[in-house]
């Protein structure tokens, strides 16, 4: 897909937790800007101004393509982020944002019938949400295993949605993971995500694996899964493109 640049209007804002805002953008397709088609798993970039210059900030598109110009973002407000602060000042209903999309090669193919192993940390859930919506719309019986990690329970900001999928779809399983202790009534796993996977996953060979999070988290998960059994080529993450591992002395990725 060729990327395009267009203006989108902020149609709705929703606070999901203290640090995450859900933003719904709408492109007016009547303006001749073209459709906002994207594949599940892709991202867009929002233009902001920093020190008098235009910068582009990436966000996963959190909804499957609908054909009506709607785009959903989950925006984390990270303390000390200049780009985040600049964008936060523009998050007002009716505000117009310049975006370009689609971006990214971490894409779910609807023809892929393999089980999906989806592993996300924090707002990495946004990318997985788009993949899940597309997969379930195409085949409600697609086998999907979602592992979603956060430090504390409020950071699982759409936990109720994930639990609803688990109730409504026979082949969908949800595994919430919290890194910090202190949640005595929590029914998920309290552990770091890579260790939680090591203790609970026994095979990955027949699955398509998607991982979304920081580079450190993604590569810790990759190493964990590789230790369970050798990974196939069906492992996807945007991190592989923007933060590739340096090769080891023998020429192999570390």
URZI-V606585 format. One record per pair of residues at least 24 apart in sequence whose ideal C-beta (glycine too) atoms are under 7 Angstrom apart, sorted by the first residue. I is the first residue (numbers start at 0). J is the second residue. D is the distance in Angstrom with one decimal. If there is no record, write none. Layout:
I_J_D, I_J_D
//
This chain:
0_36_6.7, 0_38_6.8, 0_101_5.2, 2_99_5.4, 2_100_6.0, 2_101_6.1, 2_102_6.0, 3_33_5.4, 3_99_6.7, 3_100_6.9, 4_97_6.6, 4_99_4.3, 5_32_4.0, 5_33_6.9, 5_98_6.4, 6_95_5.1, 6_97_5.7, 7_70_6.4, 7_96_5.5, 7_98_5.4, 8_93_6.3, 8_95_5.5, 9_90_6.7, 9_91_6.6, 9_92_5.8, 9_93_6.4, 9_94_4.8, 9_96_6.7, 12_90_6.2, 12_92_6.4, 15_73_7.0, 15_156_3.9, 15_157_6.6, 16_153_4.7, 16_154_6.2, 16_156_4.4, 17_153_6.8, 18_75_5.8, 18_76_5.0, 19_73_5.8, 19_74_6.8, 19_75_5.6, 19_122_6.2, 19_156_5.0, 20_74_4.9, 20_76_7.0, 20_90_6.4, 21_71_6.6, 21_73_5.8, 22_72_4.5, 22_74_5.8, 22_90_6.5, 23_69_6.4, 23_71_5.7, 24_70_4.3, 24_72_6.9, 24_96_6.6, 25_68_5.3, 25_69_5.9, 26_68_4.0, 27_68_6.9, 28_68_5.0, 35_68_5.6, 35_70_6.1, 35_100_6.4, 36_64_5.5, 37_64_5.5, 37_100_5.8, 37_101_3.8, 38_101_6.5, 38_106_4.3, 39_63_5.4, 39_106_6.8, 39_107_4.5, 39_129_4.7, 39_130_4.6, 39_133_3.7, 40_103_6.8, 40_105_4.8, 40_106_4.6, 40_107_5.0, 40_126_5.8, 40_129_6.3, 40_130_5.3, 40_209_6.8, 41_101_4.1, 41_102_6.1, 41_103_4.5, 41_106_6.1, 42_102_5.1, 42_103_4.8, 43_70_6.7, 43_98_5.0, 43_99_6.6, 43_100_3.7, 43_101_6.8, 43_102_6.3, 44_98_6.5, 44_99_5.2, 44_102_6.1, 45_86_6.4, 45_96_5.5, 45_98_5.4, 46_97_4.0, 47_82_5.9, 47_85_4.5, 47_86_5.3, 48_85_6.6, 49_81_6.1, 49_82_6.4, 49_85_5.9, 54_82_6.3, 55_99_7.0, 56_82_5.0, 56_86_6.3, 57_102_6.8, 59_125_4.1, 59_126_4.0, 60_129_5.6, 61_125_3.8, 61_128_4.9, 61_129_5.7, 62_129_5.7, 62_132_6.3, 63_129_5.4, 63_132_4.0, 63_133_4.0, 63_136_6.4, 72_125_7.0, 73_122_4.7, 73_124_7.0, 73_125_4.1, 75_121_6.6, 75_122_4.7, 103_237_5.5, 104_240_6.5, 105_209_6.6, 105_235_4.6, 105_236_5.9, 105_237_4.8, 107_133_6.2, 107_134_6.6, 109_133_6.6, 109_137_4.9, 111_207_5.6, 113_205_6.2, 113_206_5.7, 113_207_4.6, 113_233_6.6, 114_142_4.0, 114_144_6.8, 114_205_6.4, 114_206_4.6, 115_141_6.9, 115_142_6.9, 115_143_4.6, 115_144_6.8, 115_206_6.6, 115_207_5.6, 115_209_7.0, 116_144_5.2, 116_203_6.3, 116_206_4.3, 116_208_4.6, 117_143_6.7, 117_144_6.8, 117_145_4.8, 117_146_6.9, 117_209_5.1, 118_146_4.7, 118_192_6.9, 118_210_4.8, 118_220_5.6, 119_147_5.2, 119_211_4.6, 119_212_6.4, 120_148_4.6, 120_149_7.0, 120_192_6.2, 120_212_3.4, 120_213_6.9, 120_216_4.9, 121_149_5.9, 121_154_6.3, 121_212_6.7, 123_211_3.2, 123_212_4.5, 124_157_6.6, 126_211_4.5, 127_209_6.8, 127_211_6.3, 130_209_6.3, 131_164_6.6, 135_168_6.1, 139_168_5.9, 140_169_6.8, 140_170_5.5, 141_170_6.5, 142_170_4.4, 143_170_6.7, 143_171_4.8, 144_172_5.0, 145_173_5.1, 145_174_6.8, 146_174_4.7, 146_176_6.2, 146_192_6.8, 146_196_6.7, 147_175_5.6, 147_176_6.8, 148_176_4.1, 148_178_6.7, 148_192_3.8, 149_177_6.2, 150_177_6.9, 150_178_4.9, 150_179_5.1, 151_177_6.4, 151_179_5.6, 152_177_6.3, 152_182_5.7, 152_185_6.6, 192_216_6.6, 192_220_6.4, 193_219_4.1, 193_220_5.3, 193_223_4.3, 196_220_6.4, 196_223_5.1, 196_224_6.8, 197_223_5.0, 200_227_5.8, 201_227_6.8, 202_228_6.2, 203_227_6.1, 203_228_6.1, 203_230_6.5, 204_228_5.8, 204_231_6.2, 207_233_4.4, 208_233_6.3, 208_234_4.5, 208_235_6.9, 209_235_5.0, 209_236_7.0, 210_236_4.4, 211_236_6.6, 214_238_5.0, 214_242_4.1, 218_244_6.5
//
